[in-house]
């Protein structure tokens, strides 16, 4: 059966993460699940908080008539109000339910925002290394992704961003804490980006939206994750509860528009319409009800910090070079070999499964997703030692 040429090409270039996960299946069959150290997928093994389990029981035991019916395409008023209150508590902006659309995760929120904003041929800046699906999302909504390399410490290079902006630039996507690096962008960087965008808007007589992708915003290790609304007026938050409540399979998230954004009311009308016509219609009713009272709840971040420290300390001791992540649950070391695929193939000899940096637009690096059980990390450490010895690090 024929498929579109574009989709065929996308499949051939699609997620390295899934490819490496599938290669690991044969290793699991050969050596057993417990002897394969899979660091490929950002699929947390941590269970949701106890408060979520209790809330789920409360909903199941006290059903409300009509609770599974359609609602406003933007989502339940009480859910959006709870989300808005949580954002307003972290920002100096009067965010209300009218600025929120509940979505089927952050991926849906990004697609809704892009469809709302983009005319065919509009450009969206993405910072390398970037989440692997950004380019596909932008292309799906008739935009053109423009890659801009970050600095050596993975912080945004404002000069490079400025050089990439032109009259067709419609938006820039930022992701902090970042996937795959775990880097957090400080408030000073967001303020400088705001000044740059303002200058470029005046130069080209356009509006440039900063889209902040924030599924890891509550997973930080002592570093502040600043609110983008306080720095950039023309900004939008897209996020999900996949990571902070350990609910990746439930696909519940939201988009939030900065009340200070130009024509914010018109944008919200467009976003609600696009949420419907993209086929999402509305976010799942049960999940909306579930997260309404959980906006101040999250998983135990200390567990992720412990996992980070276990791997970071051991790998840097062995000679691997990397920026220490301030949040999220990824490490992004430099490949000790010029060809990171060769390094990853050698790692597979020790049943260590990794993702090449090329999949994130950053060849020469590799990603480790450490959202796995502590025991897996601990059992892998002797094999990391053997791997380092083989490639000449130890």
Secondary structure, DSSP 8 states (H G I E B T S, - for coil): ----HHHHHHHHH--HHHHHHHHHHHHHHHH-GGG-EE-------S---HHHHHHHHHHHHS--TTTTS---TT--HHHHHHHHHHHHHHSSS---GGGEEEESHHHHHHHHHHHHH--TT-EEEEEES--TTHHHHHHHTT-EEEEEE--TTS---HHHHHHH--TTEEEEEEESS-TTT-----HHHHHHHHHHHHHHHHHHT---EEEEE-TTTT-BSSS----GGGT-SSEEEEEESTTTSS-GGG--EEEEE-TTSTTHHHHHHHHHHHHHHTT--S--HHHHHHHHTTTT----HHHHHHHHHHHHHHHHHHT------SBTTEEEEE-SSSSHHHHHHHHHHTTEE-EEGGGGT-TTEEEEE--S-HHHHHHHHHHHHHHHHHTT--
